[in-house]
Amino acid sequence: MQFTAQYDRAAARLELTGEARMEDAPALARVLGELRRAPPAELQVDLARAELRDIGPAWLLHDSIAELRAAGVHVGLDGAVP
């Protein structure tokens, strides 16, 4: 399954689907950068249909979640924690 990362600002929801491999890291980084530039007060991350196969995308997500939480954003996770 092809990897997608979609951020719905109005719903404060980030949904990842498919197999995230190293070649998907730039696309994921763009979406996460958008989130970090204008973080919501709360964010729901849906990982239920995602597989973080490589360390690069997993680390990008892990680092971004930690950064958002440190900035006071309440981050909820659905699915496996990176």
C-alpha positions, 0 to 999 in steps of 0.5 A: 500500500502506498504511503500517505500523510494527510493533515486536516487542520480543521479537525486537528488530525494527522492520518498516516496510511500505508508502508512508510519507507525511507523514500517517504521521509521527505513527504512526511517531513513536509507535513510534520513541518506544517504542523510544527509551524502552526501547532494546534492545541490538541492533535490526534494522530491516526497510525492504525493503517500505517506501517513505519518500516524504516527508522527515518520516517519513524524517527521523524514522527517520534521527534515531531510528537515529542517536540509538539508535546514539549510545546504544550500540544496534547497529542493522542495516538491511535495505533502503534506508537513509533 
